[in-house]
Amino acid sequence: MATTPDSLGAQPGTDDLLPTRRSLLSRLKDWRDDASWQEFFDTYWRLIYNVARKAGLSPLEAEEVVQDTVLSVAKAMRSFRYDRQRGSFKGWLLQLTGWRITNHFNRRTARGGQGMAALPPDASAPDDTTPAPTFAVAPELEGLWEAEWEENLLHAALQRVRAQVNPKQFQIFDLYVLKQKPAREVRQFLGVSTTEVYLAKHRVGRLIRKEAARLRERLI
């Protein structure tokens, strides 16, 4: 099993946060399939870690949330049954993550520290092996999850497009759109025309939106 990202040392690959494929979930049933588990970890650790940090946990606590959440997924995979009508894998993973984050805040409260709102009396850990509502995730945490999911999905789309287009065009897009440099500065630095700057912005931006839409369609 992969280790947690020590001090954010791990770097995301081009497939970060791609919507989980059924084929990957099927392969995860085999604990010995190290390559598939590494793919899963590389895809989701940053999502889980960033949400935990933005929720207010420390770096160490966020790493523990990553570790505990991935372990929960591993325990559930052998008997995991995917049923889209009962909920998405994305939502199930949020429940597992939300439960772990809430646990950390409840421990703080027990120690007299700052915590989150208490769990409802009938709340139970989301350990069901089928995605289904078992744990009421706080709206604030759900909002963090959605924003982080979208950010990472766009990052994945951008990296895929980067590998497809002319390097010079992507460099123009990177400077003008991502780094928000003035068109005049981009022209002078790269020795290109105003038309090339605007064309790169339009073409690369369109490809990124198209790729992001394609990835959303694969969401399960």
C-alpha positions, 0 to 999 in steps of 0.5 A: 500500500502506498504511503501518505504524502510526507510534507506534500512531497508526492507530485500529482500525475496527469491523471489526478482525480480522473473520474473513477473507472469501473475497471479500476474499482474491479481491480481494487478487489485484488489486494495484491494488485499494487499497480491499481492501488497505487493508481487509486492513491495517486488519483485521490490522496490530494483531494482527501488531503486538501479537503481535510486541510481546508476543513481546518485540520493540521498537516499531520491530521490531514495525512492521517485522514488520507491514510485512514480513508484509503484503508477504509476503501481497501477494507470495503473493496472485497465486497464492494457493489457499485450501484449508481442508483444508490449513489456515486463513488464520489459521494461514497468517498466523501462520506468516508472522508467526512467521517474521518475528518469529523472524528479528528474534530471530535477528538479535539473537542474531547481534549478541550480543543476547537471542534466541529458541530457534533454528530447527530445522535444516530450517526454511524460510520459510512462503512457500507460496501455500497455507495449509499447515504449513511452519514450526514456530511456537513454542507460546508464540508460538501462544498469544500469537496465539490470545489476541490473535486472540480479544481483537480478535474480541471487540472487533469484536463489541462495536463492532458491537453498540454500533452496534445497541443503544440508546446509553443501554443501551450506556453502562450496559454500558460503565460496569458491565461494561467499566469495572467501576463499582459498580451504585450508582455507575452508577445515580447517574451515569446516573439509572437503576434497578438493574433497568435496570443488570442488564437492560443487562448481560444484553442487551448481553452476550448480543448480544456473545456472539452476534455473536462466535460469528457471526464465529467461524463466518465464520473461514477 
